[in-house]
Amino acid sequence: MDNEARREAVAALIRLAGSPDYRDRADAGRSLAAFAEIPEASGPLLGLVLDAGDTFVTLATAEALLRRQDSAGLAVVATALAAADPDRADWIHTAVLDVFGVFSHDRDAAVRECEALARNPDDQMRCGADQLTVMLVGINPILHPAQND
């Protein structure tokens, strides 16, 4: 897809993110997460993770961002976590557990990304990355690499 088409998709999803219907906002969050690396998407994604109207939007958007398993998705979640009220922070934590509770190598890679984000010059990003790292380190994933005897 060319850059213009990607920007048009982001613009349409940003409009959907402004819907009064929580289902529209959750769909926008899940879909917009695929474009997290596009600068225009970061503000609306942050707003959806911190959605004041419905915690389902928070959960759906945070999960989609975390499933990217890259710095773009983790950066939005970390920034949101630093600004989240206790209720939103709990739902972000639920998303972290849902996404990183299975494979240890995924959790470990996310910890490394968060450690890099914690060196960011932005105070909110650093604070959130530190909080996200604590959440990740506290997870005991179900599956670990096979041990060679």
C-alpha positions as CSV (number, residue, x, y, z in Angstrom):
1,M,0.0,0.0,0.0
2,D,1.4,3.4,-0.8
3,N,1.9,6.1,1.8
4,E,-1.1,8.2,0.6
5,A,-3.5,5.2,0.9
6,R,-2.1,4.4,4.4
7,R,-2.6,8.1,5.5
8,E,-6.2,7.9,4.2
9,A,-6.8,4.7,6.1
10,V,-5.4,6.4,9.3
11,A,-7.6,9.4,8.7
12,A,-10.7,7.3,8.4
13,L,-9.9,5.3,11.5
14,I,-9.3,8.5,13.4
15,R,-12.8,9.6,12.5
16,L,-14.1,6.3,13.7
17,A,-12.2,6.7,16.9
18,G,-14.3,9.8,17.6
19,S,-17.6,7.8,17.6
20,P,-19.9,7.9,20.6
21,D,-20.3,4.1,20.3
22,Y,-17.7,2.2,22.3
23,R,-17.8,-0.6,19.7
24,D,-16.7,1.8,17.0
25,R,-13.9,3.1,19.1
26,A,-12.7,-0.4,20.0
27,D,-12.7,-1.3,16.3
28,A,-10.8,1.9,15.5
29,G,-8.3,1.1,18.2
30,R,-7.7,-2.5,17.0
31,S,-7.4,-1.3,13.4
32,L,-5.4,1.9,14.1
33,A,-2.8,-0.2,16.0
34,A,-1.7,-1.6,12.7
35,F,-0.6,1.9,11.8
36,A,1.1,2.8,15.1
37,E,4.3,3.8,13.3
38,I,2.6,6.6,11.4
39,P,2.9,9.8,13.5
40,E,-0.7,10.9,13.0
41,A,-1.9,7.7,14.6
42,S,-0.1,8.1,17.9
43,G,-2.3,10.7,19.5
44,P,-5.6,9.0,18.7
45,L,-4.2,5.7,19.8
46,L,-3.1,7.2,23.1
47,G,-6.6,8.6,23.5
48,L,-8.2,5.2,22.8
49,V,-6.0,3.4,25.3
50,L,-7.1,6.0,27.9
51,D,-10.7,6.0,26.7
52,A,-12.8,7.7,29.3
53,G,-16.1,6.2,28.1
54,D,-15.4,2.4,28.2
55,T,-12.6,0.2,29.5
56,F,-13.3,-2.3,26.7
57,V,-11.8,0.3,24.3
58,T,-8.8,0.5,26.6
59,L,-8.4,-3.3,26.6
60,A,-8.9,-3.9,22.9
61,T,-6.6,-1.1,21.8
62,A,-3.8,-2.0,24.3
63,E,-4.0,-5.6,23.3
64,A,-3.7,-4.7,19.6
65,L,-0.8,-2.4,20.2
66,L,1.0,-5.0,22.4
67,R,0.4,-7.8,19.8
68,R,2.6,-5.8,17.4
69,Q,5.5,-6.7,19.7
70,D,7.5,-3.7,18.5
71,S,8.7,-0.4,19.8
72,A,5.9,1.6,18.1
73,G,3.1,-0.3,19.9
74,L,5.0,-0.6,23.2
75,A,5.7,3.2,23.1
76,V,2.0,4.1,22.9
77,V,1.1,1.7,25.7
78,A,4.0,2.9,27.9
79,T,3.0,6.6,27.4
80,A,-0.6,5.7,28.2
81,L,0.4,3.8,31.3
82,A,2.2,6.8,32.7
83,A,-1.0,8.9,32.4
84,A,-3.5,6.2,33.2
85,D,-5.9,6.3,36.2
86,P,-5.9,3.2,38.3
87,D,-8.8,1.6,36.5
88,R,-7.2,2.1,33.0
89,A,-3.9,0.9,34.4
90,D,-5.5,-2.3,35.6
91,W,-7.0,-2.9,32.1
92,I,-3.6,-2.2,30.5
93,H,-2.1,-4.7,32.9
94,T,-4.7,-7.3,31.8
95,A,-3.7,-6.7,28.2
96,V,-0.1,-7.2,29.1
97,L,-0.9,-10.5,30.8
98,D,-3.1,-11.6,27.9
99,V,-0.4,-10.9,25.3
100,F,2.8,-11.9,27.0
101,G,1.7,-14.6,29.4
102,V,2.3,-17.5,26.9
103,F,5.7,-17.4,25.4
104,S,8.8,-16.4,27.4
105,H,10.7,-15.3,24.4
106,D,8.0,-12.8,23.5
107,R,7.9,-11.4,27.1
108,D,11.7,-11.2,27.1
109,A,11.8,-9.3,23.8
110,A,9.2,-6.9,25.1
111,V,11.3,-6.3,28.3
112,R,14.3,-5.5,26.1
113,E,12.2,-3.0,24.0
114,C,10.9,-1.4,27.2
115,E,14.4,-1.1,28.6
116,A,15.3,0.8,25.4
117,L,12.2,3.0,25.7
118,A,13.2,3.8,29.3
119,R,16.2,5.7,27.9
120,N,13.9,8.0,25.9
121,P,14.3,11.7,26.6
122,D,10.5,12.0,27.2
123,D,9.7,11.8,30.9
124,Q,6.2,10.3,30.4
125,M,7.7,7.6,28.1
126,R,10.4,6.7,30.5
127,C,8.0,6.5,33.4
128,G,5.6,4.3,31.5
129,A,8.3,2.1,30.1
130,D,9.6,1.5,33.6
131,Q,6.0,0.6,34.8
132,L,5.6,-1.7,31.8
133,T,8.9,-3.4,32.4
134,V,7.8,-4.2,36.0
135,M,4.6,-5.7,34.7
136,L,6.4,-7.8,32.1
137,V,9.0,-9.0,34.6
138,G,6.3,-10.1,36.9
139,I,4.8,-12.5,34.4
140,N,5.7,-16.2,34.5
141,P,4.9,-17.3,30.9
142,I,3.5,-20.7,30.3
143,L,5.9,-21.8,27.6
144,H,9.7,-21.6,27.8
145,P,12.3,-22.7,25.3
146,A,13.1,-26.4,25.4
147,Q,16.1,-27.3,27.5
148,N,18.8,-29.4,25.9
149,D,20.1,-32.1,28.2
